[in-house]
Amino acid sequence: MESGGKGWLHGSLFFYTVCALASFSSCVTGQIRYSIPEEMPVGSFVGNIASDLGLEPKRLISGKARVFTADSSEYIGLDKENGHLVVKNKIDREELCGEISACSVSFDVIFDNPMELYRVTVDIQDINDNSPVFPKSKIEQEISELAVLGARFPLESAIDPDVGVNTLQKYTLQPTDHFKLHIQNSEDGSKNVEMVLHSALDREKKKHHNLILTAFDGGKPQRSATVEINIIVLDVNDNAPVFSQSSYKTSVVENAPKSTIVTKVSATDADESSHGIQYYFEHATSAVKALFSIDADSGEVKVIGDIDYEKHKQFKIKVKAKDHGGLTDSSEIIIDVIDINDNTPKITIMSFSSAVSEDAAPGTVIAMINVQDLDSGDNSKITCSIDLNSPFKIMSSLTNYYNLVTDSELDREQTGEYNITVTAVDGGNPPLSTKEILNLKISDVNDHGPQFKQESYNAFIAENNPPSTTILTVKAEDMDWGPNAKVSYFLIDGDLNGAPLASYISINPETGVIYAEKSFDYEQLKSFKMQVKAQDGGSPPLSNNVTLNIIIQDQNDNAPQVLYPVQTGGSVVAEIVPRAADVGYLVTKVVAVDVDYGQNAWLSYKLQKATDRALFEVGLQNGEIRTVRQVTDKDAVKQKLTVVVEDNGQPSRSAVVSINVAVADSFPEVLSEFTDFTHEKQYNDNLTFYLVLALAVVSLLFIVSIISIISVKIYRWRQNKLFCKSGANLPVIPYYPPVYADGTLQHVYNYEMCGTTDSRMSDVKFVRPYSQNTLVSQSRLGTVQREKKEQEVDDLTLEQKPPNSDWRFPPNQRPGPSGAGVRPDEAGAGPGVIAGTGPWPNPPTEAEQLQALMAAANEASEATATLGPRYNLQYGPEYRQNVYIPGSTATLTANPQQQVPQQALPPPQALPPAEVPKAAQTPASKKKPTKKDKK
């Protein structure tokens, strides 16, 4: 409770809580009542609303506190700085409420963030600021001298706008010689004043009487008003008019047309001059005079103004009838105004959020709405609604207050803006309505990721493209708005053939244009997959991926390659066609490939040049070369065909292959014809020289290896055979052939001739002779297998193994006496004696030497099997190299079936060096080589 302003201000605080919506962060609403006197100066203190509500002063500023009144009248203002309610406009209770004793001003205080509403009522207390006022400053009253005692003469009452004790309380009349006052209290609290005649009048004595009527109110200080009453004494008129009814009650609809007859009053007079009765309103207010009129002769009451129920709901009019003699009578007309539905509802938006986030929860308050209708009854009952099929609803929070809230989830991508029509309809007949359109924008949140137009993209790019070539453009759309819809493009990291994808492909992050970073080769890379990520600019950002299939398109950038026949520069490739070949005989088939793809790899074969075009043809699709007629004796042996292999690209590429065909029945005939075969191609002389040199080096190494192995074998064989003791411990007799003086072989010369049929420079190279010691040294250093075998032979010197079952010498050819061998430990053989043999009386025969050489040659062929490839003439018979033994009629061959197994020999340390007989020249060595042998 607060007080101020000389004890006039009284305040009372009543709180109640209404929660309009569950989504309000604070929904406390209260009602405060203050009481102040009228006529307070502007700026006067009314109450401290901040302290009364228990709020901090800063809440009024942060909440944008404001005063809202339904009728837009602003009597009370709000000082946000200190939270005081102050008088904003001077308040006149009489002007504000009129005759109503209970007068108050109501308004609402609204806060935002969160939304709160408090209703404030200020009671206006009346002060004695108005004095009683008589309608007239002078009253003239005509009274017949025959007026009987006790006759009453109504007087116009004084008017005091104040109420309560401050209104009119009493009257006084001076002098009171003939008249006294009689005051009647009516039901509505008003006082009717009448003069009562208590002493007879005598016109002849006094025609005029002047009285003073004084009206007093009950205020402090007391106020009063006076009026002079001039009484004129008339001659005899002993009957006064009398109304037919003491009161007339009627009704009129508001907005009734002018000249509408409301009612009619009538009075009668017993005198003969009753027709002279006049009617008029007594003590009529200005509002009554502006709206109604009475016909003085007929007594009809008519409408002369616009009647508004909202201003006046009932009229009480006093009517007076007066005859010509001055006698009067009074009556009252009560007019009730009937309300009609002539006021449309009024919609006031007290608070409105023009934008709301699309992720707002259902029940979020959008606006606070106040609706009013000045009509009454059912005409003032208002129903508020909004459009159907919208994600909003309107809810009533207080009387005539509504909250517009969200009813479901919002989606800006479907609807970005709403025009919400709020309709207020009253209960009249017909009903009146008012519409208010609220424009609400939905603010975006990042709830949609970028979406590509396709699930995957296929991009085609021709090989051999220049770098930075545009492959394609990917496009993703984001249904959001603003920064949330800004899409950037990125490549997802990955590897391709061991290299990062960024080295192959790049993408413009703004436009999504994909570029090739390097030139592609279809033959190396035909296609690959990658992923592109589209990411929006929201927080947090959303993204989406799409698969991109890059397909390299083949270009005809590779010429066909001939696989068969193989084209060599140093040898002649010839196909043999027998002269008895039939028509369609398959000579050969040209096999070619093209590393390109599709029609670029479709090959066709054409015969470009031929020695005899009538003899051969080539298949267009398969490349088969066949005879088209029977071969005759007239056809040349040497046939050269030139075949063109062409692909189907644009432009096409081709390759040429030359094929030598020999029309012959035997291979020697082919060789004889192709010896002098002339080639049109000019070979590089340096290349031929290098090929010949490489062949000579390989041949030299091969021959040196064979000679070294043979020499070592002969040396060991001689050491083991010449110095052996018998089983009876006979002395060792060394053997020295008479033809060798130093115990070594004579120098052996190896002549190697290298030449090709294609070369025009055939060279002959003579290999430098090698001594036996050199050969033995090279054999030991170059062959690991030889060293292992020597170790095994050393082990045999301690214990002699039985002879090999494959030893092919007959018993009569073995050196020494025949018979079973004796173990060295049993016979007591010493060093240098072979177990199981006796002393060697004779030198080895030629057959024994031949057998040893055959065994050595057999090992040489095994040791040289891995020296390198064999060189043979293509499509010709394989010639096996024969080994001729100088000084012997025997011939060694490389046939595995004719190899002689190796005989275990004693170590060479046990035998002295010996000389090998010089090989004699045999007739076979003197044989003149034939032409075939030269080949």
SULVEN-V116604 format. One line per field, one symbol per residue. ss: DSSP state (h for helix, s for strand, l for the rest). phi: phi as a letter, one per 20 degrees, with the letter a starting at -180 (. if undefined). burial: I if it has 24 or more other C-alpha atoms within 12 Angstrom, else O. A space follows every 50 residues. Layout:
# SULVEN-V116604
ss: ???
phi: ???
burial: ???
This chain:
# SULVEN-V116604
ss: lllllllllssssssllllllllllllllsssssssslllllllsssshh hhhlllhhhhhhlllssslllllllssssllllsssslllllhhhhhlll lllssssssssllllsssssssssslllllllsslllsssssssllllll lssssllssllllhhhlsssssssllllssssssslllllssssssslll lllllllssssssssssllllllssssssssssslllllllsslllssss ssslllllllssssllsslllllhhhlssssslllhhhhhhsssllllls sssllllllllllssssssssslllllssssssssssslllllllsssss ssllssslllllllssssssssllllhhhhlssssllllllsssssssll ssssssllllllllllssssssssssllllllssssssssssslllllll sslllsssssssllllllsssssllssllllhhhhlssssslllssllss hhhlssslllllssssllllllllllssssssssssllllllssssssss ssslllllllsssslllllllllssssllllllllsssslsssllllhhh hlsssssssslllllssslllllssssllllllllllsssssssssslll lllsssssssssslllhhhhhhhhhlllllllllhhhhhhhhhhhhhhhh hhhhhhhhhhhhhhhhhhhhhhlllllllllllllllllllllllllsll ssssllllllllsssslllslhhhhhhhhhhhlhhhhhhhhhhhhhllll llllllllllhhhllllllllllhhhhllllllllllllllllllhhhhh hhhhhhhhhhhhhlllllllllllllllllllssllllllsslllhhhll lllllllhhhllllllllllllllllllllhhhhl
phi: .dbamlneeccccddbdcefbfeffbcfccccccccffmfffnffdaeff ffemdfgfffefelfbdccfemededdceffdmeecfecfddgfffdmef fecbddbdddddlefcccedcdfeefdedcefcefcfbddcecffegffn fdcfdfffdcffcmfeefdbccccfdfdccecddeefenfdddcedfdbf ecffebeccddddddcedfcffdbbcbeddededffbecdfcffcfbddb bbffmfffmffeabdbcccfffeffefddafdlfffffffdcbcffeemf dcecceecffecebcddedcdcefenfcbcbcdddeeefcedcffddcee bbefccffeffgoffebdcdcbcffcmffdfdddbcfflcfcbdcedcfm ccdecfdbfdcffecebcdeeeddceefcffdccccddeddeeecedcef cffcfbddddbffmffgmffeaceccddffcmffdfdddbefgadblndf fffdcccffedmfddeebeecffebeabdbcdddceefcffdbbdcedee deefdfdcefdeebffededbddcdedffefefnfffacedcccffcmff dfdcdceebbfcffecbcffddmeecedbffdfffffecddddddcedfc fecbcdcdceddebdcfgfffffefefedffeefffffffffffffffff ffffffffffffffffffffeecceefelfffdfdcffededmcfffddd dcddacfeeeceddcdeffcfffffffffffecffffffffffffffebf effffefeffgfeffnfepffdfgfeemfefndefncdfefdffefffff fffffffffffffefdfrfedcffldfeeefeddefmceececefffdfd ffefdffffedffceefffefefffefffefffff
burial: OIOOOOOIIIIIIOOOOOOIIOOIOOIIIIIIIIIIIIIIOOOIIIIIII OIIOOOIOIIOOOIIIIIIIOOOIIIIIIIOOIIIIIOOIIIIIOIOOOO IOIIIIIIIIIIOIIIIIIIIIIIIIIIIIIIIIOOOOIIIIIIIIIIOO IIIIIIIIIIIIIOIIIIIIIIIOOOOIIIIIIOOOOOOOIIIIIIIOOO IOOOOOOOIIIIIIIIIIIOOOIIIIIIIOIIIIOOIIIIIIIOOOIIOO IIIIIIOOOIIIIIIIIIIOOOOIOIIIIIIIIIOOOIIOIIIIIIOOII IIIOOIIIIIOIOIIIIIIIIIIIIIIIIIIIIIIIIIIIIIIIIIIIII IIIOIIIIOIOIIIIIIIIIIIIIIIOOIIIIIIIIOOOOIIIIIIIOOI IIIIIIIOOIIIIOOOIIOIIIIIIIIIOOIIIIIIOIOIIIIIIIIIII IIOOOOIOIIIIIIIOOOIIIIIIIIIIIIIOOIIIIIIIIIOOOOOOOO IIOIIIIIIOOIIIIIOOIIIIOOOOIIIIIIIIIIIIOOIIIIIIIIOI IIIIIIIIIIIIOOIOOOOIIIIIIIIIIOIOOOIIIIIIIIIIIIIOOI IIIIIIIIOIIIOOIIIIIOOOIIIIIOOOIOOOOOIIIIIIIIIIIIIO OIIIIIIIIIIIIIOOIOOIIOIIIOIOOOOOOOOOOIOOIIOOIIOOII IIIIIIIIIIIIIIIIIIIIIIIIIIIOIOOIOIIIOOOOOOOIIOOIOO OOOIIIIIIOOOOOOOOOOIOIOIIIOIIOOOIOOIOOOIOOIOOIIOOI OOOOOOOOOOOOOIIIOOOOOIIIOOOOIIIIIIIIIIIIOOIIOOOIII IIIIIIIIIIIIIIOOOOOOOOOIOOOOOOOOIIIIOIOOIIOIOOOOII IIIIIIIIOIIIIIIIIOOOOOOOOOOOOOOOOOI
